[in-house]
Amino acid sequence: MHGIGRGCGPESVAGGVAVDRAAIPPSFASLARIVVLCLLLAATCLFGRSAVAQEVRLQIGRGPHYVGESIEVQVVASDFAEDPTPEIEVGEVTLGRLRYAGVSDSSSTSISIINGRMSRVKEVHFIYRYEFSSNQAGRVRLPSFRVTQAGEAGKAPTTRQTRPFDLEISGVPATGLVALTVEHPEGPIFVGQKVPIEVELRIDREAQRDLLSYQATVPLFDHPSLRFLDETSADANGQLEIETAAGTMRLPATSTEEDVNGRRVLFLRARRTMIALSPEEIRAPPPRVVISRGTRFRRDLFNQRQATSSQRLMAEGNPIRIEVVQVPREGRPPSFAGAVGKGFSLEVAADRSVVQVGEPILLSFHLRGDGDLSSASLPPLDAEGLFDPNQFRLPEDPPAGLVDEDGKHFDASVRVLDAEAREVPAIAYTWFDAETRAFETTYSRPIALSVGAAEIIGADAVARREGSGGDPMGGSRYDASTPRAAAELPVRSTSLAFSGANLAVDEDVERVLASGLDAGLPPLSVPALYLLGTGLLVLATLDRRRQAIDPGQFVRARAWREAERAIEAAIAGGGGASASLGRALRELVAALPEEADAEFDALIAECDALRFAPEASGADLPAALASGARRFLSRRRDGAKPDAEGDR
């Protein structure tokens, strides 16, 4: 063994023996240091990945970047646990729009062998995808992204974040070859009013031939105080793609080619319906379209033009400003409940029209009209022009409605309080017409009612038997024999009549416990019926067991029984027994071919040898062969015996 850091020359020690220092083993401390270093090296190879802290990095699509262009942004979280999926938070975006596109995870496992030691490393990555676009040229800052993963029980969550990142956004030259405009009413408009708007994309004929792609944005569509409705147009023959915060929106559009100032221009027009949700001033940046136009081309193998270089051009519309006001409060009827539009109608239906006082009636309201039904509701049912609270018990809050293709539906339950009520009154419903700027009212049809008075029975109307005990309240007892009491009895209307019914209680115990079935029957008839029923049950059980047995088992059992009788007859037959035994065995094989095997063949061969032996003519069957045949038959029969022996 070689020493570490020591001399190796010979040296004299006691006794005059020359000892080489290199042959001396290293000290215990040196050996311990070597072992520790080896262990650290192995731990680094095996668990090196686990020591790496989680990290989050930002990846930006390759530039240059232009105004209005969607820039791909990816946040990559590495070395996090595979479950649960980390959550991500984004700081405030000031100069631009950041849209979340989704998250995907990937994992990979690698195995390496170093110096005979195997190490396994598993890498887990979470990729969060965003799309960023800016309408302003210059330096734009992306905020920091914070990724947090919940820890195990009793452990703190893991949080990592990126640093803010600056992007350089280049401007795009303006052009008159394309244009994007949004046509809308000047206003003011009312909250809940349906307002038609039209988006128009114009492309000059000169730019159509070299157009590679276009990207249109309408910031008005992302305003939080607006809601838009889209309907399929019958004359639509194309699509207009608009980039929004929720992604690419494809609107049904009509495409026409017109002559403008002596030049052919393609128009793409799409219509939407805008509904304002709150009274405020709507301000939105101008709509913008950016096109990519080829400047140089070449022909491919299929003689198609391919752009080798391109140019970006941009066109902007006008900023949008719309004033939204509330429906006037002056002159607003009590039956108004937020409906704005025109042509509203209200239908009311009841589940029944004949009731008693206090019974409920389920009313169904069906509201139709040209307006935003999602914001339209029912007014309070006790409002003027609706129900009289003295005649009907009404729900405290107006019912919620359900919108479908046929309108909006409401259900409410009311109770009749007055026996004089003769109808569900005509219900007034008011809406605001934004075109005439006036309130309009419609009425439902009344529903006739038949209300019966309810009868309330007091405690004094309950009759009790004479001598049944004192009145705890100190009241007088009812005496059915007095004419006054009979006259004061309340009239009882019921469909159950007890007239002529014998309600007497028989006090004879033997008569009550006696069975009516015993009358007029012989003494042994009841046991005979029980025995007959038991016998039928036994027969049914046996028949069911017989039907459940496989028919093939009966065939096998019958073949074995016939073979047994034939073999016993051959053994007891005297002369010619070997031939009879061989014939019985062959008949068994013919009936059950699956039983043929080497043992069967050996037994048949022994019978044939005795049959054709010259000295065995007319001799009896040897006892060894007879006992062997019986044992063989018994062993084979027991292995193929069926569950039932009823065929014997």
Buried (B, 14 or more C-beta within 10 A) or exposed (E): EEBEEEEEEEEEEEEEEEEEEEEEEBEEEBEEEEEEEEEEEBEEBBEEEEEEEBEBEBEBEEEEBBBBBBBEBBBBBBBBBEEEBBBBEBBEBEEBBBBBEEBEBEEEEEEEEEEEEEBEBEEBBBBBBBBBBBBBBEEBBBBBBBBBBBEEEEEEEBBBBBEEBEBEBEEBEEBEBBBBBBEBEEBBBBBBBBBEBEBBBBBBBEBBEBBEEBBBBBBBBBBEEBBBEEEEBEEBEBBBBBBBBEEEBEBBBBBEEEEEEEEEBBBBBBBBBBBBBEBEEBEBBBBBBBBBBBEEEEEEEEEEEEBEEBBBBBBBBEEBEBEBBEBEEEEEBBBBBBBBBBEBEBBBEBEEEEBEBEEEBEBEBBBBBEBBBEBBBBBBBBBEBBBEEEBBEBEEEBBEBEEEEEBBBBEBEBBBBEEEBEBBBBBBBBBBBBEEEEBBEBBBEEBEBEBEEEEEEEEEEEEEEEEEEEEEEEEEBBEEEEEEBEEEEEEEEEEEEEEEEEEEEEEEEEEEEEEEEEEEEEEEEEEEEEEEEEEEEEEEEEEEEEEEBEEEBBBBBBBBBBBBEBBBEBBEBEEBBBBBBBBBBEBBBEBBEEBEEEEBEEBBEBBEEBBEEEEBEEBBBBEEBBEBBBEBBEEBBEEBEBEBEEEE
